[in-house]
Amino acid sequence: LLFDGLLGVIAGLVVVLVHVSYTKLFKKQ
């Protein structure tokens, strides 16, 4: 259960980082 929660947190952070990076690249163009 703890491991699943950790994966959820990591997945959430990855999604946020990808979204921020995509937004920055989109604004530059």
mmCIF entry with sequence, helices, sheets and N, C-alpha, C, O atoms, coordinates in Angstrom:
data_MODEL
# 
_entry.id   MODEL 
# 
_entity.id                         1 
_entity.type                       polymer 
_entity.pdbx_number_of_molecules   1 
# 
_entity_poly.entity_id                      1 
_entity_poly.type                           'polypeptide(L)' 
_entity_poly.nstd_linkage                   no 
_entity_poly.nstd_monomer                   no 
_entity_poly.pdbx_seq_one_letter_code       LLFDGLLGVIAGLVVVLVHVSYTKLFKKQ 
_entity_poly.pdbx_seq_one_letter_code_can   LLFDGLLGVIAGLVVVLVHVSYTKLFKKQ 
_entity_poly.pdbx_strand_id                 A 
# 
loop_
_entity_poly_seq.entity_id 
_entity_poly_seq.num 
_entity_poly_seq.mon_id 
_entity_poly_seq.hetero 
1 1  LEU n 
1 2  LEU n 
1 3  PHE n 
1 4  ASP n 
1 5  GLY n 
1 6  LEU n 
1 7  LEU n 
1 8  GLY n 
1 9  VAL n 
1 10 ILE n 
1 11 ALA n 
1 12 GLY n 
1 13 LEU n 
1 14 VAL n 
1 15 VAL n 
1 16 VAL n 
1 17 LEU n 
1 18 VAL n 
1 19 HIS n 
1 20 VAL n 
1 21 SER n 
1 22 TYR n 
1 23 THR n 
1 24 LYS n 
1 25 LEU n 
1 26 PHE n 
1 27 LYS n 
1 28 LYS n 
1 29 GLN n 
# 
_struct_asym.id          A 
_struct_asym.entity_id   1 
# 
_struct_conf.conf_type_id            HELX_P 
_struct_conf.id                      HELX_P1 
_struct_conf.pdbx_PDB_helix_id       AA1 
_struct_conf.beg_label_comp_id       LEU 
_struct_conf.beg_label_asym_id       A 
_struct_conf.beg_label_seq_id        2 
_struct_conf.pdbx_beg_PDB_ins_code   ? 
_struct_conf.end_label_comp_id       LYS 
_struct_conf.end_label_asym_id       A 
_struct_conf.end_label_seq_id        28 
_struct_conf.pdbx_end_PDB_ins_code   ? 
_struct_conf.beg_auth_comp_id        LEU 
_struct_conf.beg_auth_asym_id        A 
_struct_conf.beg_auth_seq_id         2 
_struct_conf.end_auth_comp_id        LYS 
_struct_conf.end_auth_asym_id        A 
_struct_conf.end_auth_seq_id         28 
_struct_conf.pdbx_PDB_helix_class    1 
_struct_conf.details                 ? 
_struct_conf.pdbx_PDB_helix_length   27 
# 
_struct_conf_type.id          HELX_P 
_struct_conf_type.criteria    ? 
_struct_conf_type.reference   ? 
# 
loop_
_atom_site.group_PDB 
_atom_site.id 
_atom_site.type_symbol 
_atom_site.label_atom_id 
_atom_site.label_alt_id 
_atom_site.label_comp_id 
_atom_site.label_asym_id 
_atom_site.label_entity_id 
_atom_site.label_seq_id 
_atom_site.pdbx_PDB_ins_code 
_atom_site.Cartn_x 
_atom_site.Cartn_y 
_atom_site.Cartn_z 
_atom_site.occupancy 
_atom_site.B_iso_or_equiv 
_atom_site.pdbx_formal_charge 
_atom_site.auth_seq_id 
_atom_site.auth_comp_id 
_atom_site.auth_asym_id 
_atom_site.auth_atom_id 
_atom_site.pdbx_PDB_model_num 
ATOM 1   N N  . LEU A 1 1  ? 0.854 -1.210 0.000   1.00 0.00 ? 1  LEU A N  1 
ATOM 2   C CA . LEU A 1 1  ? 0.000 0.000  0.000   1.00 0.00 ? 1  LEU A CA 1 
ATOM 3   C C  . LEU A 1 1  ? 0.883 1.251  0.000   1.00 0.00 ? 1  LEU A C  1 
ATOM 4   O O  . LEU A 1 1  ? 0.602 2.222  -0.701  1.00 0.00 ? 1  LEU A O  1 
ATOM 5   N N  . LEU A 1 2  ? 1.956 1.210  0.799   1.00 0.00 ? 2  LEU A N  1 
ATOM 6   C CA . LEU A 1 2  ? 2.876 2.347  0.856   1.00 0.00 ? 2  LEU A CA 1 
ATOM 7   C C  . LEU A 1 2  ? 3.597 2.514  -0.482  1.00 0.00 ? 2  LEU A C  1 
ATOM 8   O O  . LEU A 1 2  ? 3.822 3.631  -0.947  1.00 0.00 ? 2  LEU A O  1 
ATOM 9   N N  . PHE A 1 3  ? 3.957 1.371  -1.095  1.00 0.00 ? 3  PHE A N  1 
ATOM 10  C CA . PHE A 1 3  ? 4.660 1.414  -2.379  1.00 0.00 ? 3  PHE A CA 1 
ATOM 11  C C  . PHE A 1 3  ? 3.762 2.008  -3.456  1.00 0.00 ? 3  PHE A C  1 
ATOM 12  O O  . PHE A 1 3  ? 4.216 2.795  -4.287  1.00 0.00 ? 3  PHE A O  1 
ATOM 13  N N  . ASP A 1 4  ? 2.465 1.622  -3.438  1.00 0.00 ? 4  ASP A N  1 
ATOM 14  C CA . ASP A 1 4  ? 1.527 2.158  -4.430  1.00 0.00 ? 4  ASP A CA 1 
ATOM 15  C C  . ASP A 1 4  ? 1.384 3.668  -4.246  1.00 0.00 ? 4  ASP A C  1 
ATOM 16  O O  . ASP A 1 4  ? 1.303 4.415  -5.220  1.00 0.00 ? 4  ASP A O  1 
ATOM 17  N N  . GLY A 1 5  ? 1.355 4.107  -2.990  1.00 0.00 ? 5  GLY A N  1 
ATOM 18  C CA . GLY A 1 5  ? 1.240 5.541  -2.719  1.00 0.00 ? 5  GLY A CA 1 
ATOM 19  C C  . GLY A 1 5  ? 2.466 6.280  -3.235  1.00 0.00 ? 5  GLY A C  1 
ATOM 20  O O  . GLY A 1 5  ? 2.352 7.379  -3.776  1.00 0.00 ? 5  GLY A O  1 
ATOM 21  N N  . LEU A 1 6  ? 3.640 5.676  -3.067  1.00 0.00 ? 6  LEU A N  1 
ATOM 22  C CA . LEU A 1 6  ? 4.879 6.302  -3.528  1.00 0.00 ? 6  LEU A CA 1 
ATOM 23  C C  . LEU A 1 6  ? 4.866 6.434  -5.045  1.00 0.00 ? 6  LEU A C  1 
ATOM 24  O O  . LEU A 1 6  ? 5.253 7.469  -5.589  1.00 0.00 ? 6  LEU A O  1 
ATOM 25  N N  . LEU A 1 7  ? 4.417 5.374  -5.731  1.00 0.00 ? 7  LEU A N  1 
ATOM 26  C CA . LEU A 1 7  ? 4.338 5.422  -7.193  1.00 0.00 ? 7  LEU A CA 1 
ATOM 27  C C  . LEU A 1 7  ? 3.379 6.522  -7.625  1.00 0.00 ? 7  LEU A C  1 
ATOM 28  O O  . LEU A 1 7  ? 3.625 7.212  -8.615  1.00 0.00 ? 7  LEU A O  1 
ATOM 29  N N  . GLY A 1 8  ? 2.287 6.686  -6.883  1.00 0.00 ? 8  GLY A N  1 
ATOM 30  C CA . GLY A 1 8  ? 1.304 7.720  -7.222  1.00 0.00 ? 8  GLY A CA 1 
ATOM 31  C C  . GLY A 1 8  ? 1.926 9.107  -7.112  1.00 0.00 ? 8  GLY A C  1 
ATOM 32  O O  . GLY A 1 8  ? 1.704 9.970  -7.961  1.00 0.00 ? 8  GLY A O  1 
ATOM 33  N N  . VAL A 1 9  ? 2.709 9.307  -6.050  1.00 0.00 ? 9  VAL A N  1 
ATOM 34  C CA . VAL A 1 9  ? 3.363 10.609 -5.848  1.00 0.00 ? 9  VAL A CA 1 
ATOM 35  C C  . VAL A 1 9  ? 4.375 10.874 -6.957  1.00 0.00 ? 9  VAL A C  1 
ATOM 36  O O  . VAL A 1 9  ? 4.420 11.973 -7.509  1.00 0.00 ? 9  VAL A O  1 
ATOM 37  N N  . ILE A 1 10 ? 5.184 9.874  -7.282  1.00 0.00 ? 10 ILE A N  1 
ATOM 38  C CA . ILE A 1 10 ? 6.193 10.029 -8.335  1.00 0.00 ? 10 ILE A CA 1 
ATOM 39  C C  . ILE A 1 10 ? 5.514 10.307 -9.674  1.00 0.00 ? 10 ILE A C  1 
ATOM 40  O O  . ILE A 1 10 ? 5.945 11.183 -10.423 1.00 0.00 ? 10 ILE A O  1 
ATOM 41  N N  . ALA A 1 11 ? 4.453 9.562  -9.972  1.00 0.00 ? 11 ALA A N  1 
ATOM 42  C CA . ALA A 1 11 ? 3.729 9.755  -11.235 1.00 0.00 ? 11 ALA A CA 1 
ATOM 43  C C  . ALA A 1 11 ? 3.171 11.177 -11.291 1.00 0.00 ? 11 ALA A C  1 
ATOM 44  O O  . ALA A 1 11 ? 3.207 11.823 -12.338 1.00 0.00 ? 11 ALA A O  1 
ATOM 45  N N  . GLY A 1 12 ? 2.657 11.658 -10.163 1.00 0.00 ? 12 GLY A N  1 
ATOM 46  C CA . GLY A 1 12 ? 2.094 13.007 -10.124 1.00 0.00 ? 12 GLY A CA 1 
ATOM 47  C C  . GLY A 1 12 ? 3.172 14.053 -10.388 1.00 0.00 ? 12 GLY A C  1 
ATOM 48  O O  . GLY A 1 12 ? 2.940 15.018 -11.116 1.00 0.00 ? 12 GLY A O  1 
ATOM 49  N N  . LEU A 1 13 ? 4.346 13.864 -9.798  1.00 0.00 ? 13 LEU A N  1 
ATOM 50  C CA . LEU A 1 13 ? 5.440 14.821 -9.995  1.00 0.00 ? 13 LEU A CA 1 
ATOM 51  C C  . LEU A 1 13 ? 5.895 14.815 -11.451 1.00 0.00 ? 13 LEU A C  1 
ATOM 52  O O  . LEU A 1 13 ? 6.177 15.870 -12.020 1.00 0.00 ? 13 LEU A O  1 
ATOM 53  N N  . VAL A 1 14 ? 5.967 13.635 -12.049 1.00 0.00 ? 14 VAL A N  1 
ATOM 54  C CA . VAL A 1 14 ? 6.386 13.527 -13.453 1.00 0.00 ? 14 VAL A CA 1 
ATOM 55  C C  . VAL A 1 14 ? 5.391 14.254 -14.350 1.00 0.00 ? 14 VAL A C  1 
ATOM 56  O O  . VAL A 1 14 ? 5.780 14.980 -15.265 1.00 0.00 ? 14 VAL A O  1 
ATOM 57  N N  . VAL A 1 15 ? 4.097 14.049 -14.078 1.00 0.00 ? 15 VAL A N  1 
ATOM 58  C CA . VAL A 1 15 ? 3.061 14.705 -14.889 1.00 0.00 ? 15 VAL A CA 1 
ATOM 59  C C  . VAL A 1 15 ? 3.186 16.224 -14.785 1.00 0.00 ? 15 VAL A C  1 
ATOM 60  O O  . VAL A 1 15 ? 3.060 16.937 -15.781 1.00 0.00 ? 15 VAL A O  1 
ATOM 61  N N  . VAL A 1 16 ? 3.434 16.712 -13.563 1.00 0.00 ? 16 VAL A N  1 
ATOM 62  C CA . VAL A 1 16 ? 3.573 18.163 -13.360 1.00 0.00 ? 16 VAL A CA 1 
ATOM 63  C C  . VAL A 1 16 ? 4.802 18.694 -14.096 1.00 0.00 ? 16 VAL A C  1 
ATOM 64  O O  . VAL A 1 16 ? 4.733 19.734 -14.751 1.00 0.00 ? 16 VAL A O  1 
ATOM 65  N N  . LEU A 1 17 ? 5.919 17.989 -13.990 1.00 0.00 ? 17 LEU A N  1 
ATOM 66  C CA . LEU A 1 17 ? 7.149 18.446 -14.649 1.00 0.00 ? 17 LEU A CA 1 
ATOM 67  C C  . LEU A 1 17 ? 6.984 18.467 -16.162 1.00 0.00 ? 17 LEU A C  1 
ATOM 68  O O  . LEU A 1 17 ? 7.416 19.409 -16.825 1.00 0.00 ? 17 LEU A O  1 
ATOM 69  N N  . VAL A 1 18 ? 6.355 17.422 -16.710 1.00 0.00 ? 18 VAL A N  1 
ATOM 70  C CA . VAL A 1 18 ? 6.135 17.358 -18.163 1.00 0.00 ? 18 VAL A CA 1 
ATOM 71  C C  . VAL A 1 18 ? 5.208 18.493 -18.595 1.00 0.00 ? 18 VAL A C  1 
ATOM 72  O O  . VAL A 1 18 ? 5.436 19.135 -19.621 1.00 0.00 ? 18 VAL A O  1 
ATOM 73  N N  . HIS A 1 19 ? 4.160 18.736 -17.804 1.00 0.00 ? 19 HIS A N  1 
ATOM 74  C CA . HIS A 1 19 ? 3.207 19.797 -18.140 1.00 0.00 ? 19 HIS A CA 1 
ATOM 75  C C  . HIS A 1 19 ? 3.894 21.164 -18.129 1.00 0.00 ? 19 HIS A C  1 
ATOM 76  O O  . HIS A 1 19 ? 3.677 21.978 -19.026 1.00 0.00 ? 19 HIS A O  1 
ATOM 77  N N  . VAL A 1 20 ? 4.724 21.415 -17.110 1.00 0.00 ? 20 VAL A N  1 
ATOM 78  C CA . VAL A 1 20 ? 5.436 22.700 -17.009 1.00 0.00 ? 20 VAL A CA 1 
ATOM 79  C C  . VAL A 1 20 ? 6.418 22.856 -18.169 1.00 0.00 ? 20 VAL A C  1 
ATOM 80  O O  . VAL A 1 20 ? 6.503 23.928 -18.769 1.00 0.00 ? 20 VAL A O  1 
ATOM 81  N N  . SER A 1 21 ? 7.151 21.805 -18.482 1.00 0.00 ? 21 SER A N  1 
ATOM 82  C CA . SER A 1 21 ? 8.127 21.865 -19.573 1.00 0.00 ? 21 SER A CA 1 
ATOM 83  C C  . SER A 1 21 ? 7.422 22.103 -20.900 1.00 0.00 ? 21 SER A C  1 
ATOM 84  O O  . SER A 1 21 ? 7.878 22.911 -21.709 1.00 0.00 ? 21 SER A O  1 
ATOM 85  N N  . TYR A 1 22 ? 6.305 21.400 -21.132 1.00 0.00 ? 22 TYR A N  1 
ATOM 86  C CA . TYR A 1 22 ? 5.546 21.551 -22.376 1.00 0.00 ? 22 TYR A CA 1 
ATOM 87  C C  . TYR A 1 22 ? 4.999 22.969 -22.489 1.00 0.00 ? 22 TYR A C  1 
ATOM 88  O O  . TYR A 1 22 ? 4.996 23.559 -23.569 1.00 0.00 ? 22 TYR A O  1 
ATOM 89  N N  . THR A 1 23 ? 4.533 23.514 -21.355 1.00 0.00 ? 23 THR A N  1 
ATOM 90  C CA . THR A 1 23 ? 3.982 24.877 -21.358 1.00 0.00 ? 23 THR A CA 1 
ATOM 91  C C  . THR A 1 23 ? 5.074 25.894 -21.687 1.00 0.00 ? 23 THR A C  1 
ATOM 92  O O  . THR A 1 23 ? 4.840 26.830 -22.452 1.00 0.00 ? 23 THR A O  1 
ATOM 93  N N  . LYS A 1 24 ? 6.259 25.716 -21.116 1.00 0.00 ? 24 LYS A N  1 
ATOM 94  C CA . LYS A 1 24 ? 7.366 26.648 -21.377 1.00 0.00 ? 24 LYS A CA 1 
ATOM 95  C C  . LYS A 1 24 ? 7.773 26.589 -22.847 1.00 0.00 ? 24 LYS A C  1 
ATOM 96  O O  . LYS A 1 24 ? 7.992 27.630 -23.466 1.00 0.00 ? 24 LYS A O  1 
ATOM 97  N N  . LEU A 1 25 ? 7.876 25.383 -23.414 1.00 0.00 ? 25 LEU A N  1 
ATOM 98  C CA . LEU A 1 25 ? 8.255 25.249 -24.819 1.00 0.00 ? 25 LEU A CA 1 
ATOM 99  C C  . LEU A 1 25 ? 7.183 25.850 -25.714 1.00 0.00 ? 25 LEU A C  1 
ATOM 100 O O  . LEU A 1 25 ? 7.492 26.477 -26.727 1.00 0.00 ? 25 LEU A O  1 
ATOM 101 N N  . PHE A 1 26 ? 5.916 25.657 -25.336 1.00 0.00 ? 26 PHE A N  1 
ATOM 102 C CA . PHE A 1 26 ? 4.804 26.172 -26.135 1.00 0.00 ? 26 PHE A CA 1 
ATOM 103 C C  . PHE A 1 26 ? 4.795 27.703 -26.126 1.00 0.00 ? 26 PHE A C  1 
ATOM 104 O O  . PHE A 1 26 ? 4.493 28.330 -27.141 1.00 0.00 ? 26 PHE A O  1 
ATOM 105 N N  . LYS A 1 27 ? 5.128 28.302 -24.975 1.00 0.00 ? 27 LYS A N  1 
ATOM 106 C CA . LYS A 1 27 ? 5.137 29.764 -24.871 1.00 0.00 ? 27 LYS A CA 1 
ATOM 107 C C  . LYS A 1 27 ? 6.308 30.362 -25.650 1.00 0.00 ? 27 LYS A C  1 
ATOM 108 O O  . LYS A 1 27 ? 6.202 31.472 -26.170 1.00 0.00 ? 27 LYS A O  1 
ATOM 109 N N  . LYS A 1 28 ? 7.421 29.636 -25.732 1.00 0.00 ? 28 LYS A N  1 
ATOM 110 C CA . LYS A 1 28 ? 8.592 30.146 -26.446 1.00 0.00 ? 28 LYS A CA 1 
ATOM 111 C C  . LYS A 1 28 ? 8.321 30.239 -27.946 1.00 0.00 ? 28 LYS A C  1 
ATOM 112 O O  . LYS A 1 28 ? 8.831 31.142 -28.609 1.00 0.00 ? 28 LYS A O  1 
ATOM 113 N N  . GLN A 1 29 ? 7.535 29.330 -28.480 1.00 0.00 ? 29 GLN A N  1 
ATOM 114 C CA . GLN A 1 29 ? 7.277 29.312 -29.928 1.00 0.00 ? 29 GLN A CA 1 
ATOM 115 C C  . GLN A 1 29 ? 6.290 30.371 -30.383 1.00 0.00 ? 29 GLN A C  1 
ATOM 116 O O  . GLN A 1 29 ? 5.987 30.463 -31.573 1.00 0.00 ? 29 GLN A O  1 
# 
